[in-house]
Amino acid sequence: MRHTGRMLMAAVIFAAGLAGGYAAAQRPVPQQTVGQSEELLRSLDLTSELQSTAGRRLRMRRITVQPGGVLGIHNHVDRPAITFLLQGQMTYHQEGKPDVVANPGDGFAEGRATTHWAESTGKVPAVWIAVDIPLP
């Protein structure tokens, strides 16, 4: 019995030592960010855009428009959006403003005053990242 007790104690100590060594070998949780860069691409002040966010969600979509395709005319009343073009070319037609040709790296901040349509005018599909707050 004494021998079994010593063996059990040795096994417990060995396991604890092994677990302690494993924990000590783990990388510590970083407390500061290192190696990151950040560039604000677009922003839109939401103060006058939404009465309430109750029931609303923030969404991010990848939208692809084939060459010659169009996004039909629409507005952003109660659906503020920020977009960023990754690939292709879009010609953006906003009411009351001159047309804008968007290339990769371009984008728009679209609030309640925005009514527009757009067409894919490049040779490859236009791929956008669109972030908005749609109606429920």
ABEGO torsion letter per residue (X at the ends): XAAAAAAAAAAAAAAAAAAAAAAAABBBBBABBBGBBBBBABBBBAAAABABABGBBBBBBBBBBBBGBBBBBBBABGBBBBBBBABEBBBBBBBGBBBBBBBBGBBBBBBAABBBBBBBABABBBBBBBBBBBBX
